[in-house]
Amino acid sequence: MPGISGHWAFAFGVLGNIISFIVFLSPLPTFYKIYKKKSTEGYQSIPYVVALFSSMLWIYYAFLKTNTTLIITINSFGCFIETIYVGFYLFYAPKKARVQTLKMLLLSVVGGFGVIVLVTQFLFKGAARGQAVGWICLVFSLCVFVAPLGIVRQVIKTKSVEYMPLLLSVFLTLSAVMWFFYGLLVKDINIAIPNILGFILGILQIVLYIIYNKKEKAILKEQKLPEKIQNHVIIVDENNNQKLPELTEEHIIDIVKLGSLISSGKIHVASCLHNSTCGVEAAKVENMPKLQTAEA
């Protein structure tokens, strides 16, 4: 990678490594939850098996090419961390999920990767072998980038962004940008082309998150409004047809408690009800009853 383009390619490759490193670590909160609950619950192992297979495939491709150290470094870390994720999942998964994960590992990592290595080693030679593996990486990467469309469909259908974290979508988009420019500068279409799709889908996820997150907040606000109204009682004076101050649930509880104290004789109420001679006194206290606490 001589000249200025080589320096820029190195810079984008380093940035791609840093961002991809963060993306690889993004499932840590999920596995912390699994560790705390000692169960994988409804989590699936497919993303981790696929990521492991993808990292292995890119490492194989990188060894067939030249000046691909940055691809080897990040995908080596990918293989390491995804292996830990899969092993952790197998440890806490129920029997059925554990068997399914082992089957996927055998089919993809052992069978699929093994077949690709054997076929390319025996049927292709020299540069043709690298091109063949490159095309396989390209097709597989496109499939990996298309996979989130299921989440996009779920967001549109449910109008909820609960299962589409914004931060992960942002980092995946940035990663696609970095690796696109890296592939463009080193003139490797197998790296550049899949990341065009990755960038487009990443932007789509961010836009959907912004749209449906606002709608979700508006719906929640509307749902909370009736609850606040229900927690208030409006009292109407039948004689004057006027609304008295609203009573909250706390006020009603206090009134009930006060009523129980009065009925038990602990508090005596001096009232002028049905007594015309105390109209002046009642006016002085604004028609409010006097409360006299009984001595213990």
C-alpha positions as CSV (number, residue, x, y, z in Angstrom):
1,M,0.0,0.0,0.0
2,P,2.5,2.7,-1.1
3,G,2.0,6.4,-1.1
4,I,-0.7,8.6,0.4
5,S,-3.5,6.1,-0.3
6,G,-1.5,3.5,1.7
7,H,-1.4,5.7,4.7
8,W,-5.1,6.5,4.4
9,A,-5.9,2.8,4.0
10,F,-3.9,2.0,7.2
11,A,-5.7,4.8,9.1
12,F,-9.2,3.5,8.0
13,G,-8.1,0.0,8.8
14,V,-7.0,0.9,12.3
15,L,-10.3,2.8,12.9
16,G,-12.2,-0.2,11.5
17,N,-10.3,-2.4,14.0
18,I,-11.3,-0.1,16.9
19,I,-14.9,0.2,16.0
20,S,-15.2,-3.5,15.2
21,F,-13.6,-4.3,18.5
22,I,-16.4,-2.3,20.2
23,V,-19.0,-4.2,18.1
24,F,-17.6,-7.5,19.1
25,L,-17.8,-6.5,22.8
26,S,-21.4,-5.3,22.5
27,P,-23.0,-8.6,23.6
28,L,-21.3,-8.4,27.0
29,P,-24.4,-7.0,28.8
30,T,-26.4,-9.9,27.4
31,F,-24.1,-12.5,28.7
32,Y,-23.9,-10.7,32.1
33,K,-27.7,-11.1,32.3
34,I,-27.3,-14.8,31.4
35,Y,-24.7,-15.1,34.2
36,K,-26.8,-13.4,36.8
37,K,-29.9,-15.5,36.0
38,K,-27.9,-18.7,35.3
39,S,-30.1,-19.2,32.2
40,T,-30.0,-18.2,28.5
41,E,-33.8,-17.5,28.6
42,G,-35.0,-16.6,25.1
43,Y,-31.6,-15.6,23.7
44,Q,-30.4,-17.4,20.5
45,S,-26.9,-18.6,19.7
46,I,-27.2,-18.1,16.0
47,P,-25.6,-14.6,15.9
48,Y,-22.5,-15.8,17.7
49,V,-22.0,-18.9,15.6
50,V,-22.4,-16.9,12.4
51,A,-20.0,-14.3,13.7
52,L,-17.5,-17.0,14.5
53,F,-17.8,-18.6,11.1
54,S,-17.4,-15.1,9.4
55,S,-14.2,-14.3,11.4
56,M,-12.7,-17.7,10.4
57,L,-13.6,-17.1,6.8
58,W,-12.0,-13.7,6.7
59,I,-8.8,-14.9,8.4
60,Y,-8.5,-17.6,5.7
61,Y,-9.0,-15.0,3.0
62,A,-6.5,-12.7,4.6
63,F,-3.8,-15.4,4.6
64,L,-4.3,-15.9,0.9
65,K,-3.7,-12.1,0.2
66,T,-0.9,-9.7,0.9
67,N,-0.9,-6.7,3.3
68,T,-3.9,-7.9,5.2
69,T,-2.5,-7.6,8.7
70,L,-5.4,-5.4,9.9
71,I,-8.0,-7.9,8.7
72,I,-6.1,-10.7,10.5
73,T,-5.9,-8.8,13.8
74,I,-9.6,-7.9,14.2
75,N,-10.9,-11.3,13.0
76,S,-8.5,-13.1,15.3
77,F,-10.0,-11.2,18.2
78,G,-13.4,-12.0,16.7
79,C,-12.7,-15.7,16.7
80,F,-11.5,-15.5,20.3
81,I,-14.4,-13.5,21.7
82,E,-17.1,-15.4,19.8
83,T,-15.7,-18.7,20.9
84,I,-16.0,-17.5,24.5
85,Y,-19.6,-16.4,23.8
86,V,-20.6,-19.7,22.3
87,G,-18.9,-21.6,25.1
88,F,-20.7,-19.5,27.7
89,Y,-24.0,-20.0,26.0
90,L,-23.5,-23.8,25.9
91,F,-22.8,-23.8,29.6
92,Y,-26.0,-22.0,30.6
93,A,-28.3,-23.1,27.8
94,P,-31.0,-25.7,28.4
95,K,-30.5,-29.1,26.8
96,K,-32.6,-28.4,23.6
97,A,-30.8,-25.1,22.9
98,R,-27.4,-26.7,23.7
99,V,-28.0,-29.5,21.1
100,Q,-29.1,-27.0,18.5
101,T,-26.0,-24.9,19.0
102,L,-23.7,-27.9,18.7
103,K,-25.4,-28.9,15.5
104,M,-24.9,-25.4,14.1
105,L,-21.3,-25.5,15.1
106,L,-20.7,-28.8,13.4
107,L,-22.5,-27.7,10.2
108,S,-21.0,-24.2,9.8
109,V,-17.7,-24.1,11.6
110,V,-16.5,-27.7,11.1
111,G,-18.5,-28.8,8.0
112,G,-18.9,-25.5,6.1
113,F,-15.5,-24.0,6.7
114,G,-13.8,-27.4,6.3
115,V,-15.5,-27.9,2.9
116,I,-14.5,-24.4,1.7
117,V,-10.9,-24.9,2.7
118,L,-10.7,-28.3,1.0
119,V,-12.4,-27.2,-2.2
120,T,-10.4,-24.1,-2.7
121,Q,-7.1,-25.8,-1.9
122,F,-7.7,-28.6,-4.4
123,L,-9.6,-26.9,-7.2
124,F,-7.9,-23.5,-7.3
125,K,-4.3,-22.4,-7.4
126,G,-2.5,-19.1,-6.9
127,A,-4.4,-15.9,-7.2
128,A,-7.6,-17.8,-8.4
129,R,-7.8,-19.4,-4.9
130,G,-7.8,-15.9,-3.2
131,Q,-10.5,-14.7,-5.7
132,A,-12.7,-17.7,-5.0
133,V,-12.4,-17.3,-1.2
134,G,-13.0,-13.6,-1.7
135,W,-16.2,-14.1,-3.5
136,I,-17.4,-16.5,-0.8
137,C,-16.6,-13.9,1.8
138,L,-18.4,-11.3,-0.2
139,V,-21.6,-13.4,-0.6
140,F,-21.6,-14.4,3.1
141,S,-21.0,-10.9,4.3
142,L,-24.0,-9.7,2.2
143,C,-26.1,-12.4,3.9
144,V,-24.9,-11.3,7.3
145,F,-25.8,-7.6,6.5
146,V,-29.2,-8.6,5.2
147,A,-30.0,-10.6,8.4
148,P,-31.0,-7.4,10.4
149,L,-33.9,-6.9,7.9
150,G,-35.8,-9.2,10.2
151,I,-35.4,-6.8,13.0
152,V,-36.4,-3.9,10.7
153,R,-39.5,-5.7,9.8
154,Q,-40.3,-6.4,13.4
155,V,-39.9,-2.7,14.3
156,I,-42.2,-1.6,11.5
157,K,-44.8,-4.2,12.4
158,T,-44.8,-3.7,16.2
159,K,-44.0,0.1,16.0
160,S,-41.5,-0.6,18.8
161,V,-37.7,-0.2,18.9
162,E,-37.3,-2.4,22.0
163,Y,-35.2,-5.0,20.2
164,M,-33.1,-2.6,18.1
165,P,-30.5,-0.8,20.2
166,L,-29.5,2.5,18.7
167,L,-25.9,2.4,19.9
168,L,-25.2,-0.9,18.2
169,S,-26.7,0.3,14.9
170,V,-24.5,3.4,15.0
171,F,-21.3,1.4,15.6
172,L,-22.2,-1.1,12.9
173,T,-22.8,1.8,10.4
174,L,-19.4,3.4,11.4
175,S,-17.7,0.1,11.0
176,A,-19.2,-0.3,7.5
177,V,-17.9,3.1,6.5
178,M,-14.4,2.4,7.7
179,W,-14.1,-0.9,6.1
180,F,-15.6,0.4,2.9
181,F,-12.9,3.0,2.5
182,Y,-10.3,0.5,3.5
183,G,-11.4,-1.9,0.8
184,L,-11.6,1.0,-1.7
185,L,-8.1,2.3,-1.0
186,V,-6.5,-1.2,-1.1
187,K,-8.6,-1.9,-4.2
188,D,-10.3,-5.0,-2.7
189,I,-13.9,-5.2,-3.9
190,N,-14.6,-8.2,-1.7
191,I,-14.2,-5.9,1.4
192,A,-15.7,-2.7,-0.1
193,I,-18.9,-4.0,-1.7
194,P,-20.5,-5.7,1.3
195,N,-20.0,-2.6,3.4
196,I,-21.9,-0.5,1.0
197,L,-25.0,-2.5,1.9
198,G,-24.0,-2.5,5.5
199,F,-23.9,1.3,5.5
200,I,-27.3,1.6,3.8
201,L,-29.0,-0.8,6.2
202,G,-27.3,0.8,9.2
203,I,-28.7,4.3,8.2
204,L,-32.1,2.7,7.7
205,Q,-32.0,1.2,11.2
206,I,-31.0,4.6,12.7
207,V,-33.8,6.4,10.8
208,L,-36.4,3.8,11.9
209,Y,-35.2,4.1,15.5
210,I,-35.6,7.9,15.5
211,I,-39.1,7.7,13.9
212,Y,-40.6,4.9,16.0
213,N,-38.9,6.0,19.2
214,K,-40.7,9.3,19.0
215,K,-44.0,7.6,18.3
216,E,-43.5,5.2,21.2
217,K,-42.9,8.0,23.6
218,A,-46.0,9.8,22.4
219,I,-48.1,6.6,22.9
220,L,-46.7,6.1,26.4
221,K,-47.5,9.8,27.2
222,E,-51.1,9.3,26.1
223,Q,-51.4,6.1,28.1
224,K,-50.2,7.8,31.3
225,L,-52.5,10.8,31.0
226,P,-55.8,8.9,31.8
227,E,-54.0,7.3,34.8
228,K,-53.4,10.8,36.2
229,I,-57.0,11.8,35.6
230,Q,-58.2,8.6,37.2
231,N,-56.2,9.4,40.4
232,H,-58.3,12.5,41.0
233,V,-61.9,12.8,42.2
234,I,-63.9,15.8,41.3
235,I,-66.6,16.9,43.8
236,V,-69.6,18.9,42.7
237,D,-71.7,21.0,45.1
238,E,-75.2,20.0,44.1
239,N,-76.8,23.2,45.6
240,N,-74.5,25.7,43.9
241,N,-73.5,23.5,41.0
242,Q,-69.9,24.4,41.5
243,K,-66.8,22.2,41.4
244,L,-64.8,22.0,44.6
245,P,-61.1,21.4,44.7
246,E,-60.0,18.0,43.3
247,L,-59.2,15.2,45.7
248,T,-56.3,12.9,45.1
249,E,-56.2,9.3,46.3
250,E,-54.1,10.4,49.2
251,H,-56.7,12.9,50.3
252,I,-59.4,10.2,50.0
253,I,-57.4,7.9,52.2
254,D,-57.0,10.6,54.8
255,I,-60.7,11.3,54.7
256,V,-61.5,7.6,55.2
257,K,-59.1,7.4,58.2
258,L,-60.7,10.6,59.7
259,G,-64.1,9.0,59.3
260,S,-63.0,5.9,61.1
261,L,-61.6,8.0,64.0
262,I,-64.9,10.0,64.2
263,S,-67.0,6.8,64.2
264,S,-64.8,5.3,67.0
265,G,-65.4,8.4,69.2
266,K,-61.7,9.5,69.3
267,I,-62.6,12.7,67.6
268,H,-65.8,14.7,68.3
269,V,-67.2,17.0,65.6
270,A,-68.9,20.2,66.7
271,S,-71.2,21.1,63.8
272,C,-73.9,23.6,63.2
273,L,-75.8,21.5,60.8
274,H,-79.6,22.1,61.0
275,N,-79.0,24.9,63.5
276,S,-80.0,28.3,62.3
277,T,-78.6,30.2,65.3
278,C,-75.0,29.4,64.4
279,G,-75.1,30.8,60.9
280,V,-72.9,33.8,61.9
281,E,-70.3,31.5,63.5
282,A,-70.3,29.2,60.5
283,A,-69.7,32.2,58.2
284,K,-66.7,33.1,60.1
285,V,-65.0,29.9,59.4
286,E,-66.2,29.8,55.8
287,N,-68.8,27.0,56.4
288,M,-66.0,24.6,57.5
289,P,-66.8,22.3,60.5
290,K,-64.8,22.7,63.7
291,L,-62.8,19.8,64.9
292,Q,-62.2,19.3,68.5
293,T,-59.7,16.6,69.6
294,A,-61.0,14.5,72.4
295,E,-58.7,14.2,75.4
296,A,-57.1,10.9,75.9
